[in-house]
Amino acid sequence: MGRIEIVEGDITQLAVDAIVNPANSALQLGAGVAGAIRGKGGPSIQRECDAIGFCAEGDAVVTGAGNLAAKWVIHAVGPLGSDPDRDRKLASACRAALSRAREIGAESIALPAISTGVFGFPIEDAAKILVETAGVFARGNERPGRIVFCLRGPEAISAFEKSLG
């Protein structure tokens, strides 16, 4: 069974096999976490995203990680906070990211608070869904053995710690 950790920091600098980009369905690396991934990882990540072209909400795709310390970037498309089906779609995006990590053989993965930035998903709700989904996945799968929620700011840390118990 995998273990779940919470850290505060820069997801692009973590020593993990895969990091998760909270992507949009067009796989365009814009601002926030995606912008940091594009800036530090280099143009090859966006080129690979462009070749893939599209990813549905609640799903995830994999690219290389360019110049990042990680081997892979998993682009998980979460929902808008205003979507009436947001809870199911967020859980699905988290499960898809963890499934892609398992499929590529990643032993460790770092996830941000998917959908809580410009997509406007409330942090407390997202934390509960993401931690619960990761916990269920970890109990049923050997890989990835280390699941890290890499967050920014005291509000996010507090919400995820509360959800983790």
N, CA and C of each residue as an Amber inpcrd file, in Angstrom:
protein
   495
   0.8250000  -1.1810000   0.0000000   0.0000000   0.0000000   0.0000000
   0.8720000   1.2480000   0.0000000   0.4980000   2.2100000  -0.8090000
   1.2530000   3.4470000  -0.9100000   1.0340000   4.3560000   0.2820000
   1.9800000   5.2570000   0.4680000   1.8180000   6.2150000   1.5530000
   1.5420000   7.5960000   0.9660000   0.7590000   8.3710000   1.6930000
   0.3740000   9.7120000   1.2580000   1.0710000  10.7380000   2.1440000
   1.6740000  11.7350000   1.5030000   2.3810000  12.7940000   2.2080000
   1.8510000  14.1480000   1.7620000   2.0450000  15.1320000   2.6180000
   1.7150000  16.5080000   2.2810000   2.9710000  17.3390000   2.4890000
   3.3580000  18.0830000   1.4450000   4.5160000  18.9720000   1.5580000
   4.1430000  20.3340000   0.9910000   4.8110000  21.3620000   1.4980000
   4.6560000  22.6820000   0.9200000   5.8880000  22.9540000   0.0800000
   5.6910000  23.4280000  -1.1440000   6.8420000  23.7130000  -1.9670000
   6.5250000  23.8400000  -3.4360000   7.5730000  23.7330000  -4.2290000
   7.5160000  23.8720000  -5.6830000   7.5070000  22.4790000  -6.3000000
   6.3830000  22.1110000  -6.8960000   6.2230000  20.7650000  -7.4540000
   7.2730000  20.4670000  -8.5300000   7.7620000  21.5030000  -9.2050000
   8.7420000  21.2800000 -10.2780000  10.1130000  20.8680000  -9.7470000
  10.3230000  21.0170000  -8.4400000  11.6330000  20.6970000  -7.8700000
  11.6370000  19.4420000  -7.0020000  10.5010000  18.7620000  -6.9080000
  10.4480000  17.5730000  -6.0510000  11.1750000  16.3900000  -6.6720000
  11.7870000  15.5810000  -5.8170000  12.4670000  14.3600000  -6.2610000
  11.4490000  13.2240000  -6.3080000  10.6500000  13.2070000  -7.3840000
   9.6530000  12.1600000  -7.6190000   9.7470000  11.7390000  -9.0790000
   9.1960000  10.5690000  -9.3770000   9.2240000  10.0750000 -10.7580000
   8.3000000  10.8660000 -11.6750000   7.1250000  11.2550000 -11.1540000
   6.1400000  11.9620000 -11.9760000   5.5170000  13.1030000 -11.1990000
   5.2430000  14.2000000 -11.9010000   4.4920000  15.2940000 -11.2980000
   3.2120000  15.4840000 -12.1080000   2.1890000  15.9890000 -11.4420000
   0.9060000  16.2040000 -12.1020000   0.7260000  17.6850000 -12.4060000
   0.3740000  17.9380000 -13.6530000   0.0020000  19.2710000 -14.1050000
  -1.5170000  19.3560000 -14.0710000  -2.0860000  20.3470000 -13.3600000
  -3.5390000  20.5230000 -13.3880000  -3.9200000  21.1710000 -14.7170000
  -4.1790000  20.3470000 -15.7110000  -4.2780000  20.7730000 -17.1030000
  -5.6750000  21.2450000 -17.4990000  -5.7200000  21.9440000 -18.6300000
  -6.9810000  22.2210000 -19.3020000  -7.1280000  21.1910000 -20.4270000
  -8.3150000  21.0360000 -20.9420000  -8.5550000  19.9700000 -21.9200000
  -7.8030000  20.1740000 -23.2330000  -7.4070000  21.4080000 -23.5380000
  -6.6180000  21.6770000 -24.7420000  -5.1280000  21.4050000 -24.5270000
  -4.7590000  21.0710000 -23.2940000  -3.3670000  20.7710000 -22.9280000
  -2.4190000  21.9310000 -23.2320000  -2.9160000  23.1510000 -23.0240000
  -2.0850000  24.3390000 -23.1870000  -1.5450000  24.7450000 -21.8210000
  -0.2290000  24.7920000 -21.6990000   0.4140000  25.1230000 -20.4330000
   0.3620000  26.6280000 -20.2350000  -0.5710000  27.0810000 -19.4050000
  -0.7870000  28.5100000 -19.1980000  -0.0720000  29.0550000 -17.9880000
  -0.8480000  29.4480000 -16.9770000  -0.3020000  30.0840000 -15.7800000
  -0.2380000  29.0860000 -14.6250000   0.0970000  29.5890000 -13.4440000
   0.1010000  28.7610000 -12.2420000   1.0880000  27.6090000 -12.3240000
   0.6570000  26.4330000 -11.8680000   1.5130000  25.2450000 -11.8770000
   1.9350000  24.9090000 -13.3080000   0.9900000  24.9760000 -14.2400000
   1.3010000  24.6640000 -15.6450000   2.3740000  25.6050000 -16.1920000
   2.2800000  26.8850000 -15.8420000   3.2740000  27.8480000 -16.2910000
   4.6560000  27.5610000 -15.7130000   4.6800000  27.1490000 -14.4550000
   5.9580000  26.7830000 -13.8250000   6.5530000  25.5460000 -14.4980000
   5.7040000  24.5820000 -14.8210000   6.1670000  23.3710000 -15.5060000
   6.7300000  23.7310000 -16.8760000   6.0150000  24.5790000 -17.6040000
   6.4770000  25.0060000 -18.9340000   7.7900000  25.7790000 -18.8160000
   7.8550000  26.7080000 -17.8600000   9.0340000  27.5490000 -17.7170000
  10.2770000  26.7810000 -17.3180000  10.1310000  25.8720000 -16.3770000
  11.2910000  25.1290000 -15.8770000  11.5650000  23.8530000 -16.6710000
  10.5330000  23.2970000 -17.2800000  10.7010000  22.0500000 -18.0330000
  11.1340000  22.2500000 -19.4660000  10.8650000  23.4550000 -19.9960000
  11.2470000  23.7430000 -21.3720000  10.1470000  23.4230000 -22.3760000
  10.3690000  23.7820000 -23.6430000   9.3410000  23.6930000 -24.6790000
   8.9470000  22.2760000 -25.1030000   9.7540000  21.2900000 -24.7900000
   9.4320000  19.9240000 -25.2410000   8.1260000  19.4170000 -24.6360000
   7.8000000  19.8670000 -23.4280000   6.5670000  19.4020000 -22.7710000
   5.3490000  19.9220000 -23.5350000   5.3500000  21.2130000 -23.8820000
   4.2310000  21.7630000 -24.6500000   4.1480000  21.1080000 -26.0220000
   5.2980000  20.8370000 -26.6610000   5.2830000  20.1650000 -27.9720000
   4.6160000  18.7940000 -27.8700000   4.9410000  18.0420000 -26.8000000
   4.3140000  16.7300000 -26.6190000   2.8120000  16.8760000 -26.3620000
   2.4360000  17.8850000 -25.5800000   1.0060000  18.1520000 -25.3410000
   0.3010000  18.4820000 -26.6500000   0.9360000  19.3120000 -27.4880000
   0.3440000  19.6820000 -28.7700000   0.1430000  18.4520000 -29.6570000
   1.0860000  17.5180000 -29.6090000   0.9600000  16.2900000 -30.4050000
  -0.2020000  15.4280000 -29.9140000  -0.4510000  15.4280000 -28.6120000
  -1.5900000  14.6770000 -28.0540000  -2.8850000  15.4110000 -28.3900000
  -2.8810000  16.7250000 -28.2040000  -3.9710000  17.5640000 -28.6600000
  -5.1400000  17.8050000 -27.7310000  -5.6010000  16.8010000 -27.0090000
  -6.8170000  16.9490000 -26.2120000  -6.8440000  15.9000000 -25.1090000
  -7.4290000  16.2730000 -23.9880000  -7.6780000  15.3270000 -22.9000000
  -9.0050000  15.7270000 -22.2670000  -9.8970000  14.7740000 -22.1180000
 -11.2200000  15.0420000 -21.5600000 -11.1370000  15.3550000 -20.0680000
 -12.1030000  16.1300000 -19.5710000 -12.2020000  16.3590000 -18.1280000
 -12.3110000  15.0150000 -17.4220000 -11.5870000  14.9000000 -16.3050000
 -11.6310000  13.6650000 -15.5360000 -10.6460000  12.6180000 -16.0180000
  -9.8470000  12.9450000 -17.0320000  -8.8720000  11.9910000 -17.5580000
  -7.4690000  12.5860000 -17.4390000  -6.4600000  11.8350000 -17.8440000
  -5.0770000  12.2930000 -17.7580000  -4.2410000  11.6600000 -18.8570000
  -3.2240000  12.3890000 -19.3010000  -2.2770000  11.9030000 -20.3050000
  -0.8600000  12.1620000 -19.7950000   0.1160000  11.4810000 -20.4110000
   1.5050000  11.5560000 -19.9530000   2.4080000  12.1200000 -21.0400000
   3.3360000  12.9820000 -20.6080000   4.4250000  13.4310000 -21.4850000
   5.7380000  13.2480000 -20.7350000   6.8250000  13.4580000 -21.4380000
   8.1120000  13.5370000 -20.7850000   8.1540000  14.7870000 -19.9140000
   9.2240000  14.9400000 -19.1580000   9.3170000  16.0600000 -18.2220000
  10.3690000  17.0910000 -18.6280000  10.8750000  16.9960000 -19.8380000
  11.8390000  17.9960000 -20.2940000  13.0140000  18.1280000 -19.3430000
  13.2700000  19.3350000 -18.8820000  14.4080000  19.6370000 -18.0150000
  14.1110000  19.4720000 -16.5250000  12.9320000  18.9920000 -16.1850000
  12.5660000  18.8370000 -14.7720000  13.2840000  17.6420000 -14.1450000
  13.3210000  17.6000000 -12.8310000  13.9290000  16.4700000 -12.1240000
  13.1150000  15.1890000 -12.3130000  11.8030000  15.3250000 -12.4450000
  10.9290000  14.1650000 -12.6510000  11.1760000  13.5640000 -14.0340000
  10.7160000  12.3160000 -14.2170000  10.8250000  11.6590000 -15.5260000
   9.6240000  11.9730000 -16.4110000   8.4600000  12.1450000 -15.7720000
   7.2190000  12.3370000 -16.5170000   6.3860000  13.4660000 -15.9250000
   5.5620000  14.0640000 -16.8050000   4.5070000  14.9660000 -16.3720000
   3.1880000  14.3110000 -16.7600000   2.3080000  14.1740000 -15.7800000
   0.9770000  13.6300000 -16.0190000   0.0150000  14.8140000 -15.9970000
  -0.6470000  15.0290000 -17.1160000  -1.5520000  16.1660000 -17.2740000
  -2.9660000  15.6990000 -16.9560000  -3.4850000  16.0980000 -15.7910000
  -4.8140000  15.6840000 -15.3320000  -5.7750000  16.8540000 -15.4800000
  -6.8800000  16.6160000 -16.1670000  -7.8530000  17.6790000 -16.4280000
  -8.9840000  17.6000000 -15.4140000  -8.9700000  18.5530000 -14.4990000
 -10.0310000  18.6480000 -13.5030000 -11.1430000  19.5550000 -13.9930000
 -12.2310000  19.6050000 -13.2400000 -13.3830000  20.4140000 -13.6240000
 -13.3110000  21.8390000 -13.0910000 -14.1740000  22.6800000 -13.6200000
 -14.3770000  24.0090000 -13.0560000 -15.1080000  23.8610000 -11.7280000
 -14.8370000  24.7480000 -10.8110000 -15.5160000  24.7140000  -9.5250000
 -17.0180000  24.9090000  -9.6350000 -17.4760000  25.5220000 -10.7160000
 -18.9060000  25.7730000 -10.9200000 -19.6370000  24.6030000 -11.5910000
 -18.9060000  23.5730000 -12.0050000 -19.5080000  22.4170000 -12.6860000
 -20.3730000  21.6300000 -11.6980000 -21.6400000  21.3720000 -12.0220000
 -22.4970000  20.6290000 -11.0930000 -22.0160000  19.1920000 -10.8420000
 -21.1850000  18.6550000 -11.7490000 -20.6500000  17.2970000 -11.6080000
 -19.1810000  17.3360000 -11.1740000 -18.7920000  18.4410000 -10.5310000
 -17.3770000  18.6790000 -10.2280000 -16.7550000  17.6220000  -9.3250000
 -17.4690000  17.1500000  -8.3130000 -16.8810000  16.1990000  -7.3670000
 -16.4790000  14.9060000  -8.0660000 -17.3750000  14.3770000  -8.8890000
 -17.0950000  13.1300000  -9.6140000 -15.9370000  13.3260000 -10.5880000
 -15.9440000  14.4530000 -11.2990000 -14.8940000  14.7070000 -12.2860000
 -13.5260000  14.9040000 -11.6300000 -13.4960000  15.5590000 -10.4680000
 -12.2200000  15.7410000  -9.7750000 -11.6740000  14.4060000  -9.2850000
 -12.5330000  13.5770000  -8.7070000 -12.1000000  12.2470000  -8.2710000
 -11.5900000  11.4430000  -9.4670000 -12.2760000  11.5360000 -10.5910000
 -11.8740000  10.8200000 -11.7930000 -10.5160000  11.2970000 -12.3070000
 -10.2680000  12.6100000 -12.2860000  -8.9800000  13.1480000 -12.7290000
  -7.8490000  12.6520000 -11.8370000  -8.0970000  12.6060000 -10.5330000
  -7.0920000  12.1130000  -9.5850000  -6.8080000  10.6330000  -9.8250000
  -7.8670000   9.8360000  -9.9570000  -7.7130000   8.3990000 -10.2380000
  -6.9700000   8.1700000 -11.5410000  -7.3040000   8.9560000 -12.5720000
  -6.6500000   8.8240000 -13.8740000  -5.1570000   9.1340000 -13.7650000
  -4.8060000  10.1870000 -13.0260000  -3.3920000  10.5410000 -12.8540000
  -2.6360000   9.4150000 -12.1560000  -3.2260000   8.8770000 -11.0990000
  -2.5770000   7.7880000 -10.3630000  -2.5000000   6.5230000 -11.2170000
  -3.5090000   6.2810000 -12.0190000  -3.4970000   5.1150000 -12.9220000
  -2.4090000   5.2520000 -13.9780000  -2.2630000   6.4660000 -14.5560000
  -1.1920000   6.6790000 -15.5500000   0.1690000   6.4450000 -14.8820000
   0.3280000   6.9220000 -13.6390000   1.5980000   6.7230000 -12.9240000
   1.8840000   5.2330000 -12.7630000   0.8760000   4.4760000 -12.3760000
   1.0410000   3.0210000 -12.2380000   1.4250000   2.4040000 -13.5770000
   0.7460000   2.7930000 -14.6460000   0.9870000   2.2270000 -15.9790000
   2.4080000   2.4770000 -16.4690000   2.9800000   3.6370000 -16.1580000
   4.3410000   3.9430000 -16.6330000   5.4150000   3.4540000 -15.6610000
   4.9970000   2.8840000 -14.5410000   5.9600000   2.3350000 -13.5870000
   6.5240000   3.3360000 -12.6020000   5.8590000   4.4620000 -12.4380000
   6.3390000   5.4770000 -11.4830000   6.1870000   4.9600000 -10.0550000
   7.2340000   5.0720000  -9.2850000   7.2010000   4.6790000  -7.8690000
   6.7100000   5.8190000  -6.9900000   6.8470000   7.0580000  -7.4930000
   6.4410000   8.2250000  -6.7100000   5.7910000   9.2530000  -7.6350000
   4.8180000   9.9720000  -7.0670000   4.0910000  10.9790000  -7.8310000
   3.7620000  12.1510000  -6.9160000   3.8080000  13.3550000  -7.4760000
   3.4130000  14.5560000  -6.7410000   2.2310000  15.1950000  -7.4610000
   1.2050000  15.5090000  -6.6830000   0.0070000  16.1460000  -7.2130000
  -0.2040000  17.4970000  -6.5430000  -0.6340000  18.4950000  -7.3170000
  -1.0440000  19.7590000  -6.7140000  -2.5110000  19.6580000  -6.3030000
  -3.0620000  20.7550000  -5.8350000  -4.4920000  20.8150000  -5.5130000
  -5.2530000  21.0710000  -6.8140000  -5.4590000  20.0080000  -7.5810000
  -6.0680000  20.0810000  -8.9090000  -7.3880000  20.8620000  -8.8590000
  -7.5640000  21.7500000  -9.8200000  -8.7760000  22.5490000 -10.0460000
  -8.9920000  23.6950000  -9.0660000  -8.1000000  23.8920000  -8.0980000
  -8.3450000  24.9290000  -7.0890000  -7.8030000  26.3010000  -7.4720000
  -7.0310000  26.3710000  -8.5230000  -6.4850000  27.6630000  -8.9510000
  -7.5010000  28.4200000  -9.7860000  -7.1570000  28.6890000 -11.0380000
  -8.0420000  29.4500000 -11.9140000  -9.3650000  28.7320000 -12.1860000
  -9.4290000  27.4150000 -11.9570000 -10.6770000  26.6750000 -12.1690000
 -11.6770000  26.9000000 -11.0350000 -11.2140000  27.4480000  -9.8920000
 -12.1130000  27.9060000  -8.8460000 -12.7790000  26.8620000  -7.9630000
 -12.2020000  25.6730000  -7.8760000 -12.7590000  24.6320000  -7.0000000
 -12.4120000  24.9920000  -5.5530000 -13.3710000  25.0020000  -4.6440000
 -13.0550000  25.3360000  -3.2430000 -12.0270000  24.3670000  -2.6450000
 -11.0120000  24.9210000  -2.0050000  -9.8860000  24.1190000  -1.5100000
 -10.3160000  23.0440000  -0.5160000 -11.2090000  23.3420000   0.4010000
 -11.6330000  22.3480000   1.4090000 -12.2950000  21.1490000   0.7380000
 -13.1710000  21.4330000  -0.2320000 -13.8660000  20.3580000  -0.9510000
 -12.8830000  19.5390000  -1.7780000 -11.9850000  20.2250000  -2.4760000
 -11.0020000  19.5310000  -3.3150000 -10.0890000  18.6520000  -2.4650000
  -9.6420000  19.1670000  -1.3300000  -8.7480000  18.3960000  -0.4560000
  -9.4080000  17.0910000  -0.0230000 -10.6520000  17.1750000   0.3990000
 -11.3840000  15.9810000   0.8400000 -11.4630000  14.9410000  -0.2760000
 -11.8340000  15.3900000  -1.4700000 -11.9930000  14.4840000  -2.6130000
 -10.6470000  13.8880000  -3.0310000  -9.6310000  14.7260000  -3.1520000
  -8.3230000  14.2560000  -3.6170000  -7.6770000  13.2980000  -2.6270000
  -7.7180000  13.6150000  -1.3400000  -7.1160000  12.7380000  -0.3230000
  -7.8670000  11.4030000  -0.2530000  -9.1840000  11.4660000  -0.2750000
  -9.9720000  10.2320000  -0.2250000  -9.7120000   9.3560000  -1.4500000
  -9.6940000   9.9600000  -2.6330000  -9.4490000   9.2150000  -3.8710000
  -8.0570000   8.5860000  -3.8670000  -7.0530000   9.3610000  -3.4380000
  -5.6850000   8.8420000  -3.3780000  -5.5830000   7.7060000  -2.3650000
  -6.2750000   7.8250000  -1.2410000  -6.2480000   6.7790000  -0.2210000
  -6.8430000   5.4720000  -0.7210000  -7.9700000   5.5510000  -1.3920000
  -8.5990000   4.3540000  -1.9660000  -7.6640000   3.7260000  -3.0020000
  -7.0750000   4.5660000  -3.8580000  -6.1540000   4.0630000  -4.8810000
  -4.9470000   3.3820000  -4.2350000  -4.3670000   4.0290000  -3.2270000
  -3.1760000   3.4930000  -2.5590000  -3.4520000   2.1420000  -1.9060000
  -4.6480000   1.9640000  -1.3460000  -4.9880000   0.6860000  -0.7160000
  -5.1210000  -0.4400000  -1.7330000  -5.4500000  -0.1070000  -2.9760000
  -5.6750000  -1.1390000  -3.9780000  -4.5390000  -1.3550000  -4.9560000
  -3.4770000  -0.5680000  -4.8580000  -2.3850000  -0.6360000  -5.8350000
  -1.0310000  -0.4950000  -5.1470000  -0.0550000  -1.2480000  -5.6430000
   1.3000000  -1.1420000  -5.0900000   2.0300000   0.0850000  -5.6110000
   1.7130000   0.4860000  -6.8530000   2.3780000   1.6360000  -7.4660000
   1.3690000   2.7140000  -7.7620000   1.7520000   3.9670000  -7.6250000
   2.9970000   4.4380000  -7.0110000   2.9720000   4.2580000  -5.4980000
   4.1090000   3.9030000  -4.9590000   4.2170000   3.6490000  -3.5250000
   4.2590000   4.9110000  -2.6850000   4.5510000   6.0310000  -3.3140000
   4.6230000   7.3180000  -2.6070000   3.7840000   8.3400000  -3.3650000
   2.7580000   8.8590000  -2.6950000   1.8720000   9.8650000  -3.2690000
   2.0370000  11.1350000  -2.4380000   2.4950000  12.2000000  -3.0910000
   2.7840000  13.4520000  -2.4020000   1.8350000  14.5350000  -2.9160000
   1.1250000  15.1850000  -2.0020000   0.3770000  16.3800000  -2.3660000
   1.2920000  17.5570000  -2.1100000   1.7150000  18.2270000  -3.1680000
   2.6230000  19.3720000  -3.0790000   1.7930000  20.6310000  -3.2160000
   1.7740000  21.4170000  -2.1480000   0.8350000  22.5270000  -2.0390000
   1.5450000  23.8380000  -1.7790000   0.7790000  24.9290000  -1.9410000
   1.2850000  26.2680000  -1.6740000   0.3520000  26.9570000  -0.6900000
   0.8920000  27.4780000   0.3890000   0.1470000  28.3210000   1.3080000
  -0.5270000  27.5920000   2.4490000  -0.7130000  28.3070000   3.5570000
  -1.2650000  27.7050000   4.7750000  -2.7000000  27.1980000   4.6280000
  -3.5160000  27.8560000   3.7970000  -4.8960000  27.4080000   3.6190000
  -4.9460000  26.0180000   2.9840000  -4.1470000  25.8130000   1.9490000
  -4.1080000  24.5110000   1.2770000  -3.5260000  23.4420000   2.2060000
  -2.4310000  23.7610000   2.8710000  -1.8100000  22.8030000   3.7870000
  -2.8200000  22.3860000   4.8590000  -3.4850000  23.3370000   5.4560000
  -4.4600000  23.0670000   6.5020000  -5.5970000  22.1920000   5.9930000
  -6.1350000  22.5030000   4.8160000  -7.2550000  21.7310000   4.2540000
  -6.8530000  20.2870000   3.9900000  -5.6540000  20.0820000   3.4410000
  -5.2070000  18.7210000   3.1250000  -4.8430000  17.9470000   4.3860000
  -4.2090000  18.6000000   5.3650000  -3.8910000  17.9220000   6.6300000
  -5.1670000  17.4910000   7.3440000  -6.1720000  18.3550000   7.3380000
  -7.4590000  18.0300000   7.9490000  -8.0860000  16.8230000   7.2380000
  -8.0270000  16.7970000   5.9200000  -8.6000000  15.6930000   5.1470000
  -7.8350000  14.3930000   5.3440000  -6.5340000  14.5030000   5.5140000
  -5.7030000  13.3040000   5.7240000  -5.8930000  12.7520000   7.1290000
  -6.2770000  13.6410000   8.0440000  -6.5330000  13.1950000   9.4200000
  -5.2730000  13.1720000  10.2190000
